[in-house]
Amino acid sequence: MSEGIRYSVFTKPWKTMPLPELARHVSELGFTGVELPVRPEFQVEPEEVTEGLPEAARIFADRGVSIESVAGPTDEPTIAACAEVGVPIIRICLPIGKEGYLATEARYKREFAELAPTLEQYGVAVGLQNHCHNQVGSCLGLMNIIGELPPEQLCAVWDPGHNVLSGEIPEQAIDICWSHLRMVNLKSPYWHRDNGPEARVADWKKRWTTGRQGIAPWSEVASLLTKRGWQGPVCLTAEYSDHDAVDHLIADDLAYARELFGD
């Protein structure tokens, strides 16, 4: 039994759902935590975070649900709002700019070094998540940027689904980022051919599916985390190419994750 595992869900698929209904919905799905977007046109918008995030936290708490993380900006109002309601992590990804990978990496290092005193002041961490395509895709890349900053200020959010698209295997990824790992994302993709064999060149598309059906090795990830005594949030991102089946698919993913972690 993994008593330290807390299951949260990224609420992005339900962006138009009023907060009381959203809190009820995720609770009925079986989650005790959420990752809440603080983004334009979502339930809490960046300009309203000072009042909106505490109100959201109260509404979720009434349903026994905590805000484990937010996906949003790293400005001081957002950091302060997170500190006020006890949200420990602001999760972000790291796109590579037109200046190229190494120059972008150097820029991120400067920006986070400048932000570190504010994060220390409020006791909130920025969580860096690996992401495929033209972003920092590996845990090795995340740790290069984190450098000497402590995990209380700059931490790793490990996403094995994006690892499998970027070519970093789980046993290496977890070893690389373990010292700063504070959250794990679970989702799973697969590649499918989008044209027939008569085509001159194959066209491959990425699709997001459930943990049972995709190529991200959830069972290996759960085993590695369990062996290391993982105590922390596992966020199911509810990212599926079949948008109309989100509720059904996320329920199956939660059941599968609980099975893998022995809950």
C-alpha positions, 0 to 999 in steps of 0.5 A: 500500500502506498499511503503517501500517494495523493492522486490529483487531476489536471482540470483543464478539460472542464474549463467551462464548468463552474467551480462548485460543479467542478469540485463536485465532479472531481470528487465524485471521480475519486480524486482528492486533489487537483491541478488548477489552471490559472489561465485566461478563460479558466475558472481562475484567471491571472488578473483575478488570482488574488481573490479567485484562488482563495475562493477556489481553494475554499470551494474545493476544500468543501468537497475534501479536495486540495489544490496540489498545484496550479498551472499558471504564471510565476509572477508575484501575485500568483506566488503570493496567492498560492502561499496564502492558500497553501498551494506548494507548486506552480507548474510550468513547461520550458519552450525553446526560444528562437535563440536556440537551446543553449541560449534559452537554457542560459536565459531560464537559469538567469530568470529563475535565479532572479525569481528565487528570493521571491519563491523563498520569501513565500515558500512556493516552488516553481515546478519544471515539467519536461515536455516533448517537441521544441521544449526541454524534454528530459529530466537531464535538461530540467536539472541542468536548468535547476542547477544549485537551486533547492527543490523548495524553490525550483523542483522537477515535475516528471512526466514519463509520457513526454519522456517516451516521446523524447527518448529518456527511459524511466530508470534514468529519468528518476535517477537524474531528477530524484533529488528535486522531484516533487510531483509526477504527471501520468499520461500516455501517448502512442504513434499511429500512421495517418496515411496508407502504405500506398503513400510515398512517405508515411505520416505519423501522428501522436495520440493520447490515450489511457495508461493501459493502452499507451506506450508510456510504461506506467507499471515501470514508473510506479515500480521505480517510485515505490522502490524509492518510497515516493511520498507525493502527488501523482497528477493524472493530466486527463489528456486524451485525443478523444475529448468526448470520452474524458470522464470515462477515460480518466476514471479508468486511468485512476483505477489503473494507477491505484492498481499499480501503486497497490492502493 
